Structure formats: C-alpha cells, structure tokens
Amino acid sequence: MNLKRMAATVAKPGIIPRVIQEHNLLPFTNTDRGSVPQPEADVDPKVPPQHQRLKLTDFALVRTLGTGTFARVCLVRPATGTEEDREKVFALKILRKTEVIKLKQIDHVRDERRILSDIAGHPFITELITTFSDHDSLYMLLDYIPGGELFSYLRRHRRFPEEWAQFYAAEIVLVLEYLHDHQGGVAYRDLKPENLLLDGEGHVKLVDFGFAKRLGSRDSRPVETYTLCGTPEYLAPEVIQNKGHTIAVDWWALGILIYEFLTGYPPFWHQNPIEIYKQIIEKPVLFPADPPISSNAQNIIRSFCTVDRSRRLGNLIGGTQQVKSHSFFEGVDWDALYNRQVRPPIQPNVRFPSDAQCFDIYPEDDGKRDTYTKDMSRQYDHYFEGF
C-alpha cells in the first residue's frame, strides 16, 4: 500500500470469517453484533487538551502498514497500562517535519488535522483520536481499520458486479453528502480505490484527507480553489485546466470510480500523465462491450463525468438528493445504509483485533532522515502548533 494513497486507517476489531456472498441494499436483521449507534449530530473534535503529554514511547510498534515520501503509518498498541489497555490497537501516522517542509505540505497537513477533527463520528470516515508531536515528527493517532484497501479486493476480483459497485458507491455518496452539505463545503479531492479501506465488517472507510480542503461559499456561490492536487486518472477537467474548482470535482471522481469498479480500470489512462490529462479534456467516456455495463450505470457515469461542471450530477440544483434519486441507486435504503444495517458484499478475513494480514508487508523504519535543525525549528515550529 502506497502511503501517498493512504493517509489513515480505521476499523472495528473483531474475529470475522471471510464471506463473499450475494446481497442487496435492503436492511437486514443483525443478531450478532447488536444495534449500531448513530453518530451524534454535533461531535466535538476528539483532540483532548492533554494530547501534548503523549509521546512516541507511549506506544509499542506492531508493524508498518504503509510508507510514503514524508510519512509512515504503523499499527501500534499502548506500551503500558492494564492488560486490557495493551490489547487495544491503533493506526499511528508519523509525518517527518523535514519532509513536510521540503515537499511544501505544511498547509495540507494542517488542513488534514483540522478537518479530521471536525468531521469525527461519520460511520464511513476514518476517525482521528488525537495528535501529538516531538522535535522531529508530527503524529496522528487513528482507529485501526483491519480490512485493507478496497483496491486490493478489486484487483483480486478484476471487477465488481454492479450490485457491489452500487453498494460501495452508495456509501461514498453518504460521505460526500456529509462533507459537502454538512461540513461547510469540504472538497475531498483524492477519491480513488486506494483511499477506501474496509473495516472488519466490510463497510467503507474513507481515509487520507491530505488534499481535503474546506471551501465554503461566498454570496451563495461555492468558493473556488486552484491547487493542482489529486491522482491523474481521477482529476476533473477544471483542475487540469486551472480554471478554479469546487466540491464538484468529487462527483467527477465518483463517476471515474464507478467505472473502475465495473471494468477494473479507469476510462482515461496512459503511462504519461500529460496524455491522461489530454484524454480527460478531449475525449468522452467510452464503455467496453465486455463486460457489459447497464444503461443505468452508463448514465450515472456520464452524468458525473460531464466536463461542464454546471451540468454535472451532484452539482445541480438539488445536489446530493439528485444523486440519491438516480436510477442507478434504485432499491437503496439510505437510512439503513447509513446505520450500517445493510450487509456488505465482502467481509474481510480479520482473525483478531491486531490482525494485519490484509495489508502488504513493508520494511520497518531504518531511522535515516534529514535533521530537523534548530534554525528550522525557529522558522517552522509555529506552523505545527496544535499537534
């Protein structure tokens, strides 16, 4: 798992047998785990005021879950406390200050922490528990999601049946509805299979909020931003053309994602990113003869992947409600889905709370890194206040 495609991981631990089965999007009676509580409407950021007292040595490393250019995510457990305390596991995202500065990611890291703190409590979003820092690094402590990347399951199955694609797309719609409509216009800006993990029961968890930004609105119009960020195959045309973009980019990306769910590959691809950009701007979405794609699926993909964002599904009057009313989502019980009462099509093989077999193996940290000097500390430490 590439950490540029995975910022954080979360999940409910449990011993859950692997089951791949037929399903529909109607609620089921759950007799095994009891009722799942709904998130509270207004959840305070889960960043306790004493968080600066935490330090890296308070945790014991289990293993690395993913690595990237300036960060590493590790599976950890408390190093001290009762036996019950030490059985708990978390995902710890470690960001090296020198690399954050060198790659000009200070604003993105600050936005990620702030947004994750604000949006805590949604059933399909990773949860930030707390943050802390030391001289060299920044740390984000998150719940651990043991099911691994949805991308891995897609590659294993080559493509998903339309019922599976509908299920995962529907959970993502609920996430985008929450970010766009209830969190001040947060644009996620990096939707792709690698940033979708499965929890222990098989529900989606959106992770890696490194490119997320709260845009809000001005004079009843969405605020535009101009930063070129994201993954080439999923970029909306207005991002590539630097015309200014809004939360509408997430709906474009959802169209690309549904296409990849159904075919196993994105509609625009080339080894050279510049060629991908040209395809996105100049070419329409075309569908293969095999596998056959239903008319409803083709329609929603084309409606999302509309170059003119003023005509893009999700960005029209009615917003997310128009998306939820589309014929592709016929039969979805949205309330049951939100309350996790719909059985996922895939249940990961999670044998025990700290089981990490659904993640690839990575070499552990060799300790080599550029020194965070005193001069750098004087110049940049004020940017990291709050960690």
C-alpha positions as CSV (number, residue, x, y, z in Angstrom):
1,M,0.0,0.0,0.0
2,N,1.5,3.3,-1.1
3,L,1.0,6.0,1.7
4,K,0.6,8.7,-0.9
5,R,-2.7,6.8,-1.5
6,M,-3.4,6.1,2.2
7,A,-3.4,8.7,4.9
8,A,-5.0,6.9,7.8
9,T,-6.6,3.6,8.7
10,V,-9.6,2.7,10.9
11,A,-11.8,-0.2,11.8
12,K,-13.8,-2.1,14.4
13,P,-11.6,-5.0,15.5
14,G,-13.2,-8.4,15.7
15,I,-13.0,-12.1,14.6
16,I,-14.9,-12.1,11.4
17,P,-14.9,-15.1,9.0
18,R,-14.3,-14.4,5.3
19,V,-17.6,-14.4,3.4
20,I,-18.2,-13.4,-0.2
21,Q,-21.9,-13.5,-0.9
22,E,-24.9,-12.2,-2.8
23,H,-26.6,-9.2,-1.3
24,N,-29.0,-6.4,-1.9
25,L,-29.3,-2.9,-0.4
26,L,-32.2,-3.7,1.8
27,P,-31.7,-3.7,5.6
28,F,-31.0,-7.0,7.4
29,T,-31.7,-8.0,10.9
30,N,-28.4,-8.1,12.8
31,T,-28.5,-10.7,15.6
32,D,-24.7,-11.0,16.1
33,R,-23.4,-7.5,16.9
34,G,-26.5,-5.7,18.2
35,S,-27.6,-2.3,17.0
36,V,-25.0,0.1,15.8
37,P,-25.4,3.6,17.3
38,Q,-25.9,6.5,15.0
39,P,-23.2,9.2,15.1
40,E,-24.1,12.3,17.1
41,A,-25.2,15.3,15.1
42,D,-22.6,17.6,16.6
43,V,-19.5,15.7,17.6
44,D,-16.7,17.7,19.3
45,P,-13.2,17.1,17.9
46,K,-11.7,14.2,19.7
47,V,-8.4,16.0,20.4
48,P,-8.0,16.1,24.2
49,P,-6.3,19.1,25.7
50,Q,-3.6,16.9,27.3
51,H,-2.6,15.4,23.9
52,Q,0.9,17.1,24.1
53,R,1.7,14.8,27.0
54,L,1.7,11.8,24.7
55,K,5.0,10.7,23.2
56,L,6.1,8.0,20.8
57,T,7.4,5.8,23.6
58,D,3.9,5.5,25.0
59,F,3.2,3.1,22.1
60,A,4.6,-0.3,21.1
61,L,5.1,-0.8,17.4
62,V,3.3,-3.9,16.0
63,R,4.2,-3.4,12.3
64,T,4.3,-0.9,9.5
65,L,1.1,-0.7,7.4
66,G,2.2,1.7,4.7
67,T,5.0,4.1,3.7
68,G,5.2,7.3,1.7
69,T,7.5,10.2,0.8
70,F,7.2,12.0,4.1
71,A,5.0,9.8,6.3
72,R,4.6,6.3,7.6
73,V,1.6,4.6,9.1
74,C,2.2,2.0,11.8
75,L,0.0,-0.4,13.7
76,V,0.6,0.3,17.4
77,R,-0.7,-0.6,20.8
78,P,-0.2,1.2,24.2
79,A,3.1,0.3,25.8
80,T,1.8,0.5,29.3
81,G,-1.4,0.2,31.3
82,T,-3.6,-2.8,32.1
83,E,-3.6,-5.9,30.0
84,E,-6.9,-4.8,28.5
85,D,-5.4,-1.4,27.6
86,R,-2.4,-3.1,25.9
87,E,-4.7,-5.2,23.8
88,K,-6.1,-2.1,22.0
89,V,-4.6,-1.3,18.7
90,F,-4.4,2.0,16.7
91,A,-3.0,3.3,13.4
92,L,-0.3,5.9,14.0
93,K,0.5,8.2,11.1
94,I,4.0,9.6,11.5
95,L,5.0,12.7,9.5
96,R,8.6,13.8,9.4
97,K,8.8,17.6,9.7
98,T,11.8,18.0,7.4
99,E,9.9,16.2,4.5
100,V,6.7,18.0,5.2
101,I,8.6,21.3,4.8
102,K,10.7,20.2,1.8
103,L,7.6,19.0,-0.1
104,K,5.6,22.1,0.8
105,Q,2.9,20.1,2.5
106,I,2.6,22.3,5.6
107,D,-0.9,23.6,4.7
108,H,-2.1,20.2,3.6
109,V,-1.0,18.6,6.9
110,R,-2.7,21.4,8.9
111,D,-5.9,21.1,6.9
112,E,-5.9,17.3,7.3
113,R,-5.7,17.5,11.1
114,R,-8.3,20.3,11.3
115,I,-10.8,18.6,9.0
116,L,-10.4,15.2,10.6
117,S,-11.0,16.7,14.0
118,D,-14.2,18.4,12.8
119,I,-15.7,15.5,11.0
120,A,-15.3,12.9,13.6
121,G,-18.2,10.5,14.0
122,H,-19.3,9.6,10.5
123,P,-19.8,5.8,10.0
124,F,-17.8,5.7,6.8
125,I,-14.9,8.1,7.5
126,T,-11.6,7.4,9.4
127,E,-11.6,8.8,12.9
128,L,-8.8,10.9,14.3
129,I,-8.4,10.2,18.0
130,T,-5.7,12.7,18.9
131,T,-2.5,14.3,17.6
132,F,0.9,15.0,19.3
133,S,4.4,15.9,18.2
134,D,8.1,15.9,19.2
135,H,11.1,17.7,17.9
136,D,11.3,15.7,14.6
137,S,7.9,14.5,13.8
138,L,4.1,15.0,13.9
139,Y,1.8,12.2,14.9
140,M,-1.9,11.4,14.2
141,L,-3.4,8.6,16.2
142,L,-6.3,7.0,14.4
143,D,-8.6,4.0,14.8
144,Y,-7.3,0.9,13.0
145,I,-9.2,-0.4,10.0
146,P,-8.1,-4.1,9.5
147,G,-9.8,-4.9,6.2
148,G,-7.3,-3.4,3.9
149,E,-7.7,-1.4,0.7
150,L,-10.8,-1.8,-1.4
151,F,-8.3,-1.5,-4.3
152,S,-6.8,-4.9,-3.3
153,Y,-10.2,-6.6,-3.5
154,L,-10.9,-5.0,-6.8
155,R,-7.7,-6.3,-8.3
156,R,-8.4,-9.8,-6.8
157,H,-11.8,-9.9,-8.4
158,R,-10.7,-8.0,-11.5
159,R,-14.0,-6.1,-11.5
160,F,-17.1,-5.9,-9.3
161,P,-20.7,-7.0,-10.1
162,E,-22.9,-4.0,-10.5
163,E,-24.6,-4.7,-7.1
164,W,-21.3,-4.5,-5.4
165,A,-20.4,-1.3,-7.2
166,Q,-23.8,0.1,-6.2
167,F,-23.2,-0.7,-2.6
168,Y,-19.8,0.9,-2.3
169,A,-20.8,3.9,-4.4
170,A,-23.8,4.5,-2.2
171,E,-21.7,4.5,1.0
172,I,-19.4,7.0,-0.7
173,V,-22.4,9.2,-1.7
174,L,-23.3,9.4,2.0
175,V,-19.7,10.5,2.8
176,L,-19.7,13.2,0.1
177,E,-23.1,14.4,1.2
178,Y,-21.8,14.8,4.7
179,L,-18.6,16.6,3.6
180,H,-20.2,18.9,1.1
181,D,-23.6,19.7,2.7
182,H,-22.9,19.4,6.4
183,Q,-19.3,20.3,6.9
184,G,-19.0,23.7,5.2
185,G,-18.3,22.5,1.7
186,V,-15.3,20.2,2.3
187,A,-13.8,19.1,-1.0
188,Y,-12.1,15.7,-0.6
189,R,-10.1,15.9,-3.9
190,D,-8.5,12.5,-3.9
191,L,-11.3,9.9,-4.3
192,K,-9.9,6.5,-5.6
193,P,-10.0,2.8,-4.6
194,E,-6.7,3.1,-2.7
195,N,-8.2,5.6,-0.3
196,L,-11.1,3.4,0.6
197,L,-10.5,0.8,3.3
198,L,-12.8,-1.9,4.5
199,D,-13.5,-2.2,8.2
200,G,-13.8,-5.5,10.0
201,E,-17.4,-5.9,8.7
202,G,-16.7,-4.8,5.2
203,H,-18.0,-1.3,5.2
204,V,-16.1,1.5,3.5
205,K,-13.9,3.9,5.4
206,L,-12.6,6.9,3.6
207,V,-9.0,7.7,4.6
208,D,-6.2,10.1,3.6
209,F,-7.5,13.6,4.0
210,G,-4.2,15.2,2.9
211,F,-5.8,17.0,0.0
212,A,-9.1,17.8,1.6
213,K,-10.0,21.5,1.9
214,R,-13.0,23.3,3.4
215,L,-14.1,25.7,0.6
216,G,-17.4,27.1,2.0
217,S,-19.4,29.6,0.0
218,R,-19.4,33.3,-0.7
219,D,-22.5,35.2,-1.8
220,S,-24.4,31.9,-2.1
221,R,-21.8,30.6,-4.6
222,P,-19.2,27.9,-3.9
223,V,-15.7,29.2,-3.3
224,E,-13.1,28.1,-5.9
225,T,-9.6,26.9,-5.3
226,Y,-6.7,26.5,-7.7
227,T,-4.3,24.0,-6.2
228,L,-3.4,21.2,-8.7
229,C,-3.7,18.1,-6.5
230,G,-5.0,14.6,-6.8
231,T,-4.4,11.4,-8.8
232,P,-4.1,11.9,-12.7
233,E,-6.7,9.4,-13.7
234,Y,-9.3,10.9,-11.3
235,L,-8.7,14.6,-11.9
236,A,-11.6,16.7,-13.1
237,P,-11.1,18.8,-16.3
238,E,-11.3,22.1,-14.4
239,V,-8.4,21.0,-12.1
240,I,-6.2,20.2,-15.1
241,Q,-7.1,23.5,-16.8
242,N,-6.6,25.5,-13.7
243,K,-9.9,27.2,-14.1
244,G,-10.7,27.0,-10.4
245,H,-12.5,24.1,-8.9
246,T,-15.1,23.4,-6.2
247,I,-16.6,20.3,-4.5
248,A,-17.9,19.3,-7.9
249,V,-14.5,17.6,-8.5
250,D,-15.6,14.8,-6.1
251,W,-18.6,13.9,-8.2
252,W,-16.4,13.7,-11.3
253,A,-14.1,11.4,-9.4
254,L,-17.1,9.2,-8.2
255,G,-18.0,8.7,-11.8
256,I,-14.5,7.5,-12.6
257,L,-14.5,5.3,-9.5
258,I,-17.8,3.6,-10.5
259,Y,-16.4,3.0,-14.0
260,E,-13.3,1.3,-12.5
261,F,-15.4,-0.8,-10.1
262,L,-17.3,-2.1,-13.1
263,T,-14.5,-2.6,-15.6
264,G,-11.4,-3.0,-13.5
265,Y,-9.7,0.1,-15.0
266,P,-10.3,3.8,-15.3
267,P,-11.7,5.3,-18.5
268,F,-8.6,7.5,-19.0
269,W,-5.2,6.0,-18.7
270,H,-1.7,6.4,-20.2
271,Q,1.8,5.9,-18.8
272,N,2.4,9.6,-19.4
273,P,0.3,11.7,-17.1
274,I,0.2,14.5,-19.7
275,E,-1.6,12.2,-22.1
276,I,-4.1,11.3,-19.4
277,Y,-4.8,15.0,-19.0
278,K,-5.4,15.4,-22.7
279,Q,-7.8,12.4,-22.7
280,I,-9.8,13.8,-19.8
281,I,-10.2,17.2,-21.5
282,E,-10.8,16.0,-25.1
283,K,-12.3,12.5,-25.0
284,P,-15.8,11.3,-23.9
285,V,-16.1,8.3,-21.6
286,L,-16.4,5.2,-23.7
287,F,-17.7,1.8,-22.5
288,P,-16.4,-1.6,-23.4
289,A,-18.6,-4.3,-25.0
290,D,-17.2,-6.7,-22.4
291,P,-18.0,-6.6,-19.6
292,P,-21.5,-5.2,-20.4
293,I,-22.3,-2.1,-18.5
294,S,-26.0,-1.4,-17.8
295,S,-27.7,1.7,-19.2
296,N,-28.3,3.0,-15.6
297,A,-24.6,2.6,-14.8
298,Q,-23.5,4.3,-18.1
299,N,-25.9,7.1,-17.5
300,I,-24.7,7.9,-14.0
301,I,-21.1,7.7,-15.0
302,R,-21.7,10.1,-17.9
303,S,-23.7,12.4,-15.7
304,F,-20.9,12.6,-13.2
305,C,-18.2,12.9,-15.9
306,T,-19.6,15.9,-17.5
307,V,-16.9,18.4,-18.5
308,D,-19.2,21.4,-17.9
309,R,-19.5,21.3,-14.1
310,S,-22.6,23.4,-14.2
311,R,-24.4,20.4,-15.7
312,R,-22.6,17.7,-13.6
313,L,-24.7,15.4,-11.5
314,G,-24.3,16.3,-7.8
315,N,-23.5,19.9,-8.7
316,L,-27.0,20.8,-9.9
317,I,-29.9,22.3,-8.0
318,G,-30.9,19.5,-5.6
319,G,-27.3,18.5,-5.1
320,T,-26.9,15.1,-3.4
321,Q,-30.6,14.4,-3.4
322,Q,-30.5,14.2,-7.2
323,V,-27.6,11.7,-7.0
324,K,-29.5,9.5,-4.5
325,S,-32.6,9.6,-6.7
326,H,-30.8,8.4,-9.8
327,S,-32.0,5.1,-11.2
328,F,-28.5,3.5,-10.6
329,F,-29.3,3.6,-6.9
330,E,-32.8,2.2,-7.2
331,G,-33.7,0.0,-4.2
332,V,-31.1,1.6,-1.9
333,D,-32.5,2.1,1.6
334,W,-30.4,5.1,2.5
335,D,-31.3,5.2,6.2
336,A,-30.5,1.6,6.7
337,L,-27.2,2.0,4.8
338,Y,-26.2,5.0,7.0
339,N,-26.9,2.9,10.1
340,R,-24.8,0.0,8.8
341,Q,-27.8,-2.3,8.6
342,V,-27.0,-3.4,5.0
343,R,-24.8,-6.4,4.6
344,P,-21.6,-5.6,2.7
345,P,-20.7,-7.8,-0.3
346,I,-17.3,-8.6,1.1
347,Q,-16.3,-9.3,4.7
348,P,-12.6,-9.3,5.2
349,N,-10.8,-12.2,6.9
350,V,-9.9,-10.5,10.2
351,R,-9.0,-13.1,12.7
352,F,-8.2,-10.9,15.8
353,P,-8.0,-7.2,16.7
354,S,-4.4,-6.6,15.6
355,D,-4.6,-8.8,12.5
356,A,-2.8,-7.0,9.7
357,Q,-2.8,-9.8,7.1
358,C,-5.0,-7.6,4.7
359,F,-2.1,-5.2,4.3
360,D,1.2,-5.6,2.4
361,I,4.5,-6.1,4.2
362,Y,6.8,-3.1,4.4
363,P,10.3,-2.7,5.7
364,E,10.4,-1.1,9.1
365,D,11.9,2.4,9.6
366,D,15.7,2.4,9.4
367,G,15.9,5.7,11.3
368,K,17.7,7.5,8.5
369,R,16.3,11.0,8.0
370,D,17.4,14.6,7.5
371,T,18.0,16.5,10.7
372,Y,15.3,19.0,11.8
373,T,17.8,21.7,12.8
374,K,17.4,24.5,15.4
375,D,17.1,27.0,12.6
376,M,14.3,25.1,11.0
377,S,12.6,24.8,14.4
378,R,12.7,28.5,14.9
379,Q,11.4,29.1,11.4
380,Y,8.6,26.5,11.2
381,D,7.5,25.3,14.6
382,H,4.8,27.8,14.9
383,Y,3.1,26.2,11.8
384,F,2.8,23.0,13.8
385,E,1.2,24.4,16.9
386,G,-1.8,22.3,17.9
387,F,-0.1,19.0,17.2
